[in-house]
Amino acid sequence: MMADTIFERMKVFVEALGDTREGTELAKLYDHAYQFEVTDAPAPTFFFVKFAGGKIAFGEGKVENPNVRDVTRVEAPAQTYVDLIEGRLKPSEAWIRQKWWVSGQMSKRPLHAFIMRFIRTGQDLRIQA
């Protein structure tokens, strides 16, 4: 699967979830950014999800915003992202099976759980990407 396809599908997933009541409520919990990397892409491929002021922003490339103190990195092969947004893989299963890696300060552990909760909410709402 091509990285730009993954980017577009993740964008649809994140933006659709952001338009729901549940997504809006989640966006109010933290001001934080998540930097995603597709680890098996032929060239470095990054996208990000940023939660700030109760809003969700999605973008291509690396996140750069002085308003966000911390960035949590998430790394996974392309198929893992596809399986997550299509609901074939729960975020917790991906973590346990070491199909994706979430890194950042251990003091920010709630933020690790948050991104899993965010994706799981999209799965529960059957967001189509």
Summary of the structure (lengths in Angstrom):
residues: 129
radius of gyration: 13.3
end to end distance: 14.3
largest distance: 37.0
contacts: 381
relative contact order: 0.21
helix: 43%
strand: 22%
